[in-house]
Amino acid sequence: MKHTQYIVISAMLAVILSCMQKTKQAEMISPPDIPSDWRLLEEADCLVRYPTDWELRKDVPGALFCLLSGQTSPDDLFRDNVNLVVEPLAKEVPIDRYVSLSISKIDSKYKVTEKKKYIVGGQEYFHLDLTGEDRLRLSLHIFMKGRKAYILTFTYEPGESAKIRDEGDKIMKSFSVK
């Protein structure tokens, strides 16, 4: 009887440990090829590159910056955008824990469709894709450094052009924390 209990407990521990290892592993990816004419926005502790036809705004409440795509037509009322929010934390928190806590607080009108950890240029970050009831899509990259969380978000309409989607993805992947 005790032998069976040890086997069951050992099997449960093996499953738990393998699940924990899967969430901690990160996929290594290469930095994107950024066109040479893209602008560089360099802040005190981060930098990002963006196309010349995207508008930089630094007056957006709660965001360090916001990059806005151009309107695709006169009827286009929503401008796809990439923005950065920097959240100061009371203490250092492992990125896995921060992301789990953040996901638990996501408004019910959004659904997490993808969650993956990456390493690019030596920096680890989480990538989350969210789909909203309002048909907007959000692509988030979450970085941690010291007692700060950097949440970079690309918000776009699902039917947006391939050009805007490609540019938004490249902007996201060009971001780094110093």
C-alpha positions in Angstrom: 0.0 0.0 0.0 2.8 2.5 1.0 4.6 1.5 -2.2 1.6 2.5 -4.3 1.2 5.8 -2.5 4.9 6.7 -3.1 4.5 5.9 -6.8 1.4 8.1 -7.1 3.0 10.9 -5.2 6.2 10.6 -7.3 4.1 10.7 -10.5 2.2 13.7 -9.3 5.4 15.5 -8.5 6.9 14.7 -11.8 3.8 16.1 -13.6 3.9 19.3 -11.5 7.6 19.8 -12.0 7.3 19.2 -15.8 4.5 21.8 -16.0 6.5 24.3 -14.0 9.5 23.8 -16.3 7.4 24.3 -19.4 6.2 27.7 -18.2 9.7 28.8 -17.3 11.3 27.9 -20.6 11.7 30.7 -23.1 12.0 30.5 -26.9 15.1 32.3 -28.3 14.2 34.5 -31.2 16.3 36.8 -33.4 15.8 40.6 -33.4 13.7 41.8 -36.4 15.2 43.4 -39.5 14.4 47.0 -39.0 14.4 49.3 -42.1 17.3 51.8 -41.9 14.9 54.8 -42.3 13.0 54.0 -39.1 13.2 56.5 -36.3 14.7 55.8 -32.9 12.9 56.8 -29.7 15.3 56.5 -26.8 14.1 57.1 -23.3 16.1 57.0 -20.0 15.7 53.2 -19.6 14.3 51.9 -22.9 14.4 52.3 -26.7 12.2 51.5 -29.6 12.3 51.9 -33.4 9.3 53.0 -35.5 8.3 53.9 -39.1 8.6 57.5 -40.2 4.8 57.6 -41.1 3.8 56.7 -37.5 3.1 59.6 -35.2 4.9 59.8 -31.8 2.8 61.2 -28.9 4.2 61.7 -25.4 1.1 63.4 -24.0 -1.1 60.3 -23.5 -2.1 59.9 -19.8 -0.6 56.9 -18.2 1.7 56.0 -21.1 5.4 56.9 -21.5 4.7 57.2 -25.2 2.2 56.2 -27.9 3.0 55.5 -31.5 0.0 56.0 -33.9 -0.4 54.5 -37.3 -1.8 56.7 -40.1 -5.5 56.5 -41.0 -6.1 53.9 -43.7 -9.1 55.9 -45.0 -11.2 59.0 -44.2 -13.8 56.6 -42.6 -11.1 55.0 -40.3 -12.0 56.3 -36.8 -9.5 54.1 -34.9 -5.8 54.5 -35.3 -3.8 51.3 -34.5 -1.2 52.1 -31.9 1.7 50.9 -29.8 2.1 52.3 -26.3 4.3 51.8 -23.3 3.2 51.8 -19.7 5.8 51.6 -17.0 4.5 50.3 -13.7 6.7 50.9 -10.6 6.5 48.0 -8.2 6.9 47.9 -4.4 9.4 45.1 -4.7 11.0 42.9 -7.4 8.7 40.2 -8.7 9.5 37.3 -11.0 8.1 37.9 -14.4 6.1 34.6 -14.3 4.3 35.7 -11.2 3.7 39.2 -12.5 2.2 37.9 -15.7 0.0 35.4 -13.8 -1.3 38.1 -11.5 -1.9 40.4 -14.5 -3.9 37.8 -16.4 -6.1 37.2 -13.3 -7.0 40.9 -13.4 -7.8 41.1 -17.1 -11.3 42.4 -17.6 -13.8 39.7 -18.6 -14.4 41.3 -21.9 -10.9 40.2 -23.0 -9.8 36.7 -23.6 -6.1 35.6 -23.6 -5.6 33.6 -26.8 -1.8 33.2 -26.5 0.8 33.3 -23.8 4.5 32.6 -24.5 7.9 33.5 -23.1 10.6 34.7 -25.4 14.2 35.8 -25.2 15.4 38.3 -27.8 18.8 40.1 -27.6 19.4 38.6 -24.2 16.1 40.0 -22.8 13.3 37.8 -21.5 9.7 38.9 -22.0 6.2 37.5 -22.1 4.1 37.8 -25.2 0.3 37.8 -24.7 -2.4 38.0 -27.3 -5.9 39.2 -26.3 -9.1 39.3 -28.1 -11.8 41.7 -27.0 -15.6 41.8 -27.3 -15.1 45.1 -29.0 -13.3 43.3 -31.8 -10.0 44.9 -31.0 -6.9 42.8 -30.7 -4.1 43.5 -28.2 -0.6 42.1 -28.5 1.4 42.7 -25.3 5.1 42.3 -24.5 5.9 42.4 -20.8 9.4 43.1 -19.6 10.7 43.3 -16.0 13.7 45.1 -14.8 14.4 45.7 -11.1 11.2 47.1 -9.6 9.6 48.1 -12.8 7.3 46.3 -15.2 7.3 47.5 -18.9 4.0 46.7 -20.7 4.3 47.4 -24.4 0.9 47.0 -26.2 0.0 47.0 -29.9 -3.7 47.6 -30.3 -5.2 47.0 -33.7 -8.4 46.1 -35.5 -8.5 42.5 -36.8 -9.1 43.5 -40.4 -6.1 45.9 -40.5 -3.8 45.8 -43.4 -0.8 43.4 -43.5 1.5 46.5 -43.7 0.2 47.9 -40.4 0.3 44.5 -38.7 3.8 43.9 -39.9 5.0 47.3 -38.8 3.3 47.0 -35.4 4.9 43.6 -34.8 8.3 44.9 -35.8 7.9 47.9 -33.5 7.1 45.6 -30.7 10.1 43.3 -31.4 12.5 46.3 -31.7 11.7 47.4 -28.1 14.3 46.9 -25.4 14.9 47.8 -21.8 18.4 49.3 -21.1 
